[in-house]
Amino acid sequence: MTDITTPLIQKHTPYGIFEVYTSVEGISQHKFMQVTQIHSAKIIQCMPSHTPQEISTFQADGIVYFREEILPVTKTNFLIKTADCLPVFLGSKIGGAMLHAGWRGLEQKILQHDLVQKLKPDYAFIGPHICQNCYQVGPEFQEHFPKSPGLQLKDAQWYFGLQAEASFQMREIFGRIQIEYSDLCTFCDQRLHSYRRGNAKQRNYNIFRPNF
């Protein structure tokens, strides 16, 4: 039997540890900051005065922190919930960003947000998400992403690669940023929760623990 308090994924990055849990019980051992996600391109900056309760009242899809501002005050973790969308961490020596990027967020360029650009990230990690082979979309995606390397027509049906589009957008503005990925698909892997597989309420919990 799997220990629900053990992360399904534990990725050591240059700026901290990225973990994925599949239950609320698994994350209960951590203190973390999380926003109320709304499938947008909005991002908030975590300030020393913010409490977890206050952060949770913000409607957004990302949190940015700057080390020199929050390091003297608190050692905190950052949480993003997903069911098929991308959980993305971007980091640099001055801070990091934990983002929820679905197709709407990608269309609105959440990965190129002003706060993310301020970080000047040189590293990114993309956690488990629905893979291109499983993400069937409509022809309107040609209008949403006219130049996307993630859009593919196969057997008269369109498929969209969130990871390919995210990588394209990050390299477009951050140049030779190092990008790493999880090879797990939320739809294929039964251990993970997937909205498209019928898990309308359950979520995967992606936590980033900075190296403070």
C-alpha positions in Angstrom: 0.0 0.0 0.0 1.3 3.4 -1.0 2.1 5.9 1.8 0.0 9.0 0.9 2.5 11.2 2.8 5.3 10.2 0.4 5.4 12.3 -2.8 4.8 10.6 -6.1 7.6 12.8 -7.5 10.5 14.5 -5.8 12.6 16.5 -8.1 15.7 18.3 -6.9 16.2 21.5 -8.8 19.0 24.1 -8.5 16.7 26.3 -6.5 14.7 23.8 -4.3 12.6 20.7 -4.3 9.5 20.1 -6.5 7.2 17.5 -5.1 3.9 16.0 -6.3 1.3 14.5 -4.0 -2.1 13.1 -4.9 -4.0 13.7 -1.6 -4.8 16.4 0.8 -3.4 14.2 3.6 -0.1 14.1 1.8 0.3 17.9 1.8 -1.0 18.4 5.4 2.6 18.0 6.7 3.6 21.2 4.9 3.0 24.8 5.4 2.4 26.5 2.1 1.1 29.5 0.1 -1.5 29.0 -2.5 -3.8 31.2 -4.5 -7.4 30.6 -5.6 -6.8 29.4 -9.2 -9.1 30.6 -12.0 -7.5 29.5 -15.3 -6.0 33.0 -16.0 -2.7 34.7 -16.6 -2.8 36.5 -13.3 0.2 36.2 -10.9 0.7 37.7 -7.4 3.9 38.5 -5.6 4.4 37.0 -2.2 5.3 39.7 0.3 6.7 39.4 3.8 3.4 40.6 5.3 1.3 38.0 3.5 -0.1 35.1 5.5 -1.3 31.8 3.9 -4.9 32.9 4.7 -4.4 36.2 2.9 -2.7 34.6 -0.1 -5.5 32.2 -0.5 -8.0 35.0 -1.1 -6.2 36.2 -4.2 -7.7 34.9 -7.5 -4.7 34.1 -9.7 -2.8 31.3 -11.2 0.7 31.9 -10.0 2.9 33.1 -7.1 6.3 34.8 -7.5 8.7 35.3 -4.6 12.0 37.3 -4.4 14.5 35.9 -2.0 15.8 39.1 -0.6 12.2 40.2 0.3 10.9 37.0 2.0 14.0 35.3 3.2 14.4 37.3 6.4 10.8 36.8 7.3 9.7 33.3 6.5 10.6 30.0 5.1 7.6 28.9 3.1 6.5 26.5 0.4 4.4 27.2 -2.6 1.5 25.1 -3.9 -0.2 24.7 -7.3 -3.1 22.3 -7.9 -3.6 20.6 -11.2 -5.8 18.0 -12.9 -4.3 18.0 -16.4 -2.8 21.5 -16.8 0.9 22.3 -16.4 2.4 22.9 -13.0 5.5 25.0 -13.7 8.4 26.2 -11.6 10.7 28.9 -12.9 13.7 30.0 -10.9 16.8 32.1 -10.7 19.3 33.2 -8.1 16.9 36.0 -7.0 13.7 34.1 -6.7 11.1 31.8 -8.2 7.6 31.4 -9.6 5.1 28.6 -9.2 2.5 28.6 -11.9 -0.6 26.9 -13.1 -0.6 27.0 -16.9 -3.6 25.5 -18.8 -4.3 26.4 -22.4 -6.0 29.6 -21.4 -3.0 30.7 -19.3 -0.7 29.8 -22.1 -2.8 31.7 -24.6 -2.6 34.8 -22.4 1.2 34.3 -22.0 1.3 33.6 -18.2 4.9 32.3 -18.6 5.9 35.7 -20.0 4.2 37.7 -17.2 6.1 40.9 -16.1 6.8 39.4 -12.7 8.2 36.3 -14.3 10.4 38.4 -16.5 11.6 40.3 -13.5 13.0 37.1 -12.1 15.2 36.5 -15.2 14.7 32.7 -14.8 17.5 30.4 -16.1 15.8 27.2 -15.0 12.3 25.7 -15.4 10.7 22.4 -14.3 7.3 21.2 -15.7 5.5 18.7 -13.6 3.0 15.9 -14.6 0.3 17.0 -17.0 -1.8 15.6 -19.9 0.5 14.6 -22.8 -0.1 15.7 -26.4 -1.2 12.2 -27.5 -4.1 12.3 -24.9 -5.1 16.0 -25.2 -7.6 16.1 -28.0 -8.8 19.6 -28.9 -11.1 21.4 -31.4 -10.0 23.1 -34.6 -10.4 26.5 -32.9 -7.0 25.9 -31.3 -5.5 26.9 -34.7 -6.7 30.4 -33.9 -5.7 30.3 -30.2 -2.2 29.1 -31.1 -1.5 29.8 -34.8 2.3 29.2 -34.6 2.4 26.6 -31.9 4.8 23.6 -32.2 2.4 21.8 -29.9 -0.5 21.7 -32.3 -0.8 18.5 -34.4 -3.4 17.1 -36.8 -3.6 13.3 -36.7 -6.3 11.2 -38.3 -8.5 14.3 -38.9 -8.3 15.2 -35.2 -6.4 18.0 -33.5 -4.1 17.4 -30.5 -2.3 19.9 -28.4 1.0 19.7 -26.5 0.9 22.0 -23.5 4.5 21.2 -22.8 5.7 22.0 -26.3 3.9 25.3 -26.3 5.2 26.2 -22.8 8.7 25.4 -23.8 8.3 27.5 -27.0 7.1 30.5 -25.0 9.8 30.3 -22.4 12.6 30.0 -25.0 11.1 32.8 -27.0 11.7 35.3 -24.2 14.3 33.6 -21.8 16.6 32.3 -24.5 18.7 29.3 -23.4 16.8 28.7 -20.2 17.3 25.1 -19.0 13.9 23.3 -19.1 13.3 19.9 -17.5 10.1 17.8 -17.5 8.3 15.1 -15.7 7.6 12.2 -18.1 4.3 11.3 -16.3 0.9 12.0 -18.1 -2.0 12.7 -15.8 -4.4 11.0 -18.2 -2.3 7.8 -18.8 -1.0 7.3 -15.2 -3.7 6.0 -13.0 -1.9 7.2 -9.9 -2.5 10.8 -10.9 -5.8 12.7 -11.1 -7.1 13.8 -14.5 -10.1 16.0 -15.3 -10.4 14.3 -18.7 -10.4 10.9 -17.2 -13.4 11.9 -15.0 -11.8 13.2 -11.8 -13.7 16.5 -11.8 -13.0 17.2 -8.1 -9.7 15.5 -7.2 -6.4 17.3 -7.8 -2.7 16.7 -7.9 -0.8 18.9 -5.4 2.5 20.4 -6.7 4.6 21.9 -4.0 7.9 23.8 -4.4 10.2 24.0 -1.4 12.8 26.7 -2.0 16.4 26.4 -0.9 16.3 29.2 1.7 
